Amino acid sequence: MIKKLNIKKYLNTLAEPNRLAILEFLKDKEKCACEIHPKLKLPQNLSSHHLKILKDLNLLKSRRDGNKILYSRNEKVIKNYQLALTKIII
């Protein structure tokens, strides 16, 4: 089930450059959290904080693979936000 869209929270979340960078980095395929923080040049705890915010808004999905957590974009939810924004703007 998709959570109700919260446009204001979505825009505030994306206003943080590191969160946009995470979404861009995950555009092609899922990646381990251990790949994300070095790419963004952030401490592990700060990248985890941003990942949690994105996941809480349902923009990211995660799955465990052994001792790693793999993150990927939730394209269905991202698309729903895009459509909602288009309806507001156009």
HUMO-V176484 format. One record per residue. N is the residue number from 1. PSI is psi in whole degrees, 0 to 359 (999 if undefined). OMEGA is omega in degrees with one decimal (999 if undefined). Layout:
N|PSI|OMEGA / N|PSI|OMEGA
This chain:
1|135|179.7 / 2|132|177.1 / 3|154|177.2 / 4|138|-178.4 / 5|134|177.2 / 6|90|-173.9 / 7|317|-178.6 / 8|313|179.5 / 9|321|177.7 / 10|311|-179.1 / 11|320|176.8 / 12|321|178.7 / 13|316|-178.8 / 14|348|178.0 / 15|345|179.2 / 16|117|-175.0 / 17|325|-179.7 / 18|327|178.6 / 19|322|174.8 / 20|319|179.6 / 21|321|177.4 / 22|312|179.5 / 23|321|178.1 / 24|318|-180.0 / 25|328|-178.8 / 26|7|-174.8 / 27|322|-173.7 / 28|323|-178.1 / 29|168|178.3 / 30|151|-178.6 / 31|153|177.2 / 32|147|176.1 / 33|328|-179.7 / 34|343|175.7 / 35|336|-172.2 / 36|310|-174.9 / 37|324|175.4 / 38|323|180.0 / 39|320|-178.5 / 40|354|-177.9 / 41|44|179.1 / 42|152|170.9 / 43|152|-177.1 / 44|318|-177.3 / 45|326|179.0 / 46|320|177.0 / 47|324|176.4 / 48|321|177.4 / 49|313|179.9 / 50|321|178.0 / 51|319|179.2 / 52|317|179.6 / 53|315|178.5 / 54|321|179.7 / 55|321|178.7 / 56|329|177.6 / 57|1|177.3 / 58|19|177.2 / 59|341|178.1 / 60|151|170.8 / 61|154|175.8 / 62|155|175.0 / 63|148|180.0 / 64|136|174.8 / 65|93|-173.8 / 66|237|179.3 / 67|6|179.4 / 68|151|171.3 / 69|123|-179.5 / 70|135|-179.3 / 71|145|174.1 / 72|160|178.9 / 73|145|174.6 / 74|87|-172.5 / 75|327|-179.6 / 76|315|179.8 / 77|318|178.2 / 78|317|178.9 / 79|319|178.7 / 80|320|176.6 / 81|319|177.6 / 82|315|179.7 / 83|319|179.0 / 84|319|178.7 / 85|321|178.4 / 86|318|179.4 / 87|325|-179.9 / 88|317|-172.8 / 89|321|-175.2 / 90|999|999
